[in-house]
């Protein structure tokens, strides 16, 4: 399986807390969080790991080069983009088949993730398999709407959940090159990852299916970092 990691943001909340390293380099157990994620992906059969890395973060670029020199299948794509969707588009450019994308701070149970990867590999190239979870910690979660046929048909950022129940994006995206081509082909212009998910589910012919994780969250501040270390320490 090919994987795509999005590391194009600035990590503003960590900056406000006084961290002097880019967000992907914030440590978990003394190792950069992006390194922890890459090690997890290697355990999940990574063929290539494409990293959309902020071109202004030289520390991150140097670290990724070290991993590549150490024999890991890391492909660094230095980027400066307008938004998180553009980072996804740039980082996944040229991938024709299935891939799983995520941000650099994604935390999830590895056993569930392995099953998810199998599911992504088994779905047709024109079907998206998106990670969802009922574990809701984010202050402004991206709620998903799943219809009675088990398809994701819409997303809503923040506010109240859909009437079908509170389930949110887990920040894990099972996609393909064919699916990524649908958005520009329809002249849709997502302004973020959440907007991309909404448009994909509600405005395109792509079938979007859910895969539910028991737990999934991202790491935006020191509290999240400590939570991540506690969670990962129990795995």
C-alpha positions in Angstrom: 0.0 0.0 0.0 1.1 3.6 -0.7 0.7 6.2 2.0 0.5 9.9 1.9 1.4 12.1 4.9 0.4 15.7 5.0 2.9 17.9 6.8 2.4 21.3 5.1 1.0 23.2 8.0 2.7 25.5 10.6 1.4 23.9 13.8 0.3 27.3 15.1 -1.0 25.9 18.5 2.3 24.4 19.3 4.0 27.7 18.4 1.8 29.5 20.8 2.8 27.1 23.5 6.5 27.9 22.9 7.6 24.9 20.9 10.6 25.8 18.7 10.4 22.9 16.3 8.0 22.3 13.4 4.8 20.4 14.4 5.9 17.1 12.6 9.1 17.2 14.7 7.3 17.6 18.1 8.5 14.5 20.1 6.5 11.5 21.1 8.6 9.3 23.4 11.6 11.4 22.3 11.0 10.7 18.6 9.5 13.2 16.1 5.8 12.4 15.8 6.2 12.0 12.0 8.8 9.4 12.6 6.5 7.5 15.0 3.8 7.6 12.2 6.3 6.4 9.5 7.4 3.5 11.7 3.7 2.5 12.1 3.2 2.7 8.4 6.2 0.5 7.8 4.5 -2.1 10.1 1.5 -1.9 7.8 3.3 -2.8 4.6 4.3 0.5 3.2 5.6 0.4 -0.4 6.0 4.2 -0.6 5.4 6.9 1.9 4.9 10.3 0.2 5.3 13.2 2.5 3.9 16.6 1.5 6.4 18.6 3.6 6.4 22.4 4.1 9.3 23.6 2.1 10.1 26.2 4.8 10.7 23.6 7.4 14.3 22.7 6.7 14.6 20.6 9.9 11.8 18.4 8.7 13.2 18.1 5.2 16.6 17.1 6.7 15.0 14.5 8.9 13.0 12.9 6.1 16.2 12.8 4.0 17.9 10.9 6.9 15.1 8.4 7.0 15.4 7.9 3.2 19.2 7.5 3.5 18.5 4.9 6.2 16.6 2.7 3.7 13.0 3.7 4.3 10.7 4.2 1.3 10.1 7.9 2.0 9.5 10.2 -0.9 9.6 13.9 0.1 7.6 16.4 -1.8 8.5 19.9 -0.6 5.5 22.1 -1.0 4.1 25.5 -0.2 0.3 25.4 -0.8 -2.8 27.5 -0.2 -4.6 25.0 2.0 -4.7 21.4 3.2 -6.6 20.1 0.2 -3.9 21.5 -2.1 -1.3 19.7 0.1 -3.1 16.4 -0.4 -3.3 17.0 -4.1 0.4 17.9 -4.4 1.6 15.1 -2.1 -0.4 12.4 -4.0 0.4 13.6 -7.5 1.2 10.7 -9.8 -0.2 7.9 -7.6 -2.6 6.0 -9.9 -3.8 3.2 -7.6 -5.2 3.1 -4.0 -3.5 5.0 -1.2 -4.2 6.0 2.4 -3.7 9.6 3.3 -3.4 11.2 6.8 -2.0 14.2 8.6 1.4 13.9 10.3 -0.3 13.9 13.8 -2.7 11.1 13.3 -3.1 8.7 16.2 -5.0 5.4 15.9 -5.0 1.7 17.0 -2.6 -0.1 14.7 -4.6 -3.4 14.7 -7.7 -1.5 13.4 -5.6 0.4 10.9 -4.3 -2.8 9.4 -7.9 -4.0 8.9 -8.7 -0.6 7.4 -5.8 -0.8 4.9 -7.1 -4.3 3.8 -10.4 -2.7 3.2 -9.0 0.2 1.2 -7.0 -2.3 -0.9 -10.2 -4.4 -1.6 -12.4 -1.5 -2.7 -12.6 -0.5 -6.4 -10.6 2.5 -7.5 -13.7 4.7 -7.8 -14.8 4.1 -4.2 -13.4 6.0 -1.2 -13.1 4.3 2.2 -13.0 7.0 4.8 -12.1 6.5 8.5 -14.8 7.6 11.0 -15.0 7.4 14.7 -17.5 8.0 17.5 -14.6 9.1 19.8 -15.0 12.9 19.7 -12.4 15.1 21.4 -11.9 17.9 18.9 -13.5 21.2 19.7 -14.7 21.6 16.2 -15.2 18.1 14.8 -16.0 17.2 11.2 -19.3 15.4 11.6 -20.1 12.8 8.9 -23.6 11.8 7.7 -24.1 8.1 7.0 -27.3 7.1 5.3 -29.4 3.9 5.9 -27.5 2.2 3.0 -24.2 2.7 4.8 -22.8 5.4 2.6 -21.3 8.7 3.7 -23.3 11.4 2.0 -22.2 14.6 3.7 -19.9 16.2 6.2 -20.4 19.2 8.5 -17.6 21.1 10.2 -18.4 22.0 13.9 -21.8 22.8 15.2 -24.2 19.9 15.9 -24.0 16.4 14.5 -26.4 15.2 11.8 -29.7 13.7 13.0 -28.4 10.2 12.2 -25.9 10.4 15.1 -22.6 11.8 16.2 -19.8 10.2 14.2 -16.8 12.2 12.9 -13.9 12.0 10.5 -11.0 10.0 11.9 -8.6 11.9 9.7 -7.8 8.8 7.6 -8.6 8.8 3.9 -8.7 5.8 1.6 -8.5 7.2 -1.9 -7.0 6.6 -5.3 -5.6 8.6 -8.2 -8.9 8.1 -10.0 -10.8 9.7 -7.1 -8.4 12.6 -6.8 -9.0 13.4 -10.5 -12.8 13.7 -10.0 -12.6 17.0 -8.1 -10.7 19.0 -10.8 -12.7 17.3 -13.6 -15.9 18.7 -12.1 -14.2 22.1 -11.6 -14.7 21.9 -7.8 -12.3 23.9 -5.7 -12.1 22.6 -2.1 -10.6 25.1 0.4 -9.5 22.5 3.0 -9.4 18.8 3.7 -12.8 19.0 5.4 -14.3 20.8 2.4 -12.7 18.1 0.1 -14.5 15.4 2.1 -17.8 17.3 2.0 -17.6 17.9 -1.8 -16.5 14.3 -2.5 -19.5 12.9 -0.6 -22.1 15.4 -1.5 -21.2 16.7 -4.9 -19.5 14.0 -6.9 -20.5 10.5 -8.2 -17.8 8.9 -6.0 -19.2 6.3 -3.6 -17.9 7.1 -0.1 -18.0 4.3 2.4 -17.2 4.4 6.1 -14.7 2.4 8.2 -15.3 3.0 11.9 -12.4 3.2 14.3 -12.9 2.8 18.1 -10.5 5.7 18.7 -8.7 8.2 16.4 -7.5 11.7 17.2 -4.8 14.2 16.2 -2.2 16.0 18.2 -2.6 19.8 18.3 -1.2 20.8 21.6 0.7 19.6 24.7 -2.4 18.0 26.2 -2.9 16.0 23.0 0.8 15.1 23.0 0.6 13.6 26.5 -2.7 11.8 25.6 -1.0 10.4 22.5 2.0 9.1 24.5 -0.4 7.5 27.0 -2.4 5.9 24.2 0.6 4.6 22.2 2.2 3.3 25.4 -0.7 0.9 25.9 -0.6 -0.5 22.4 
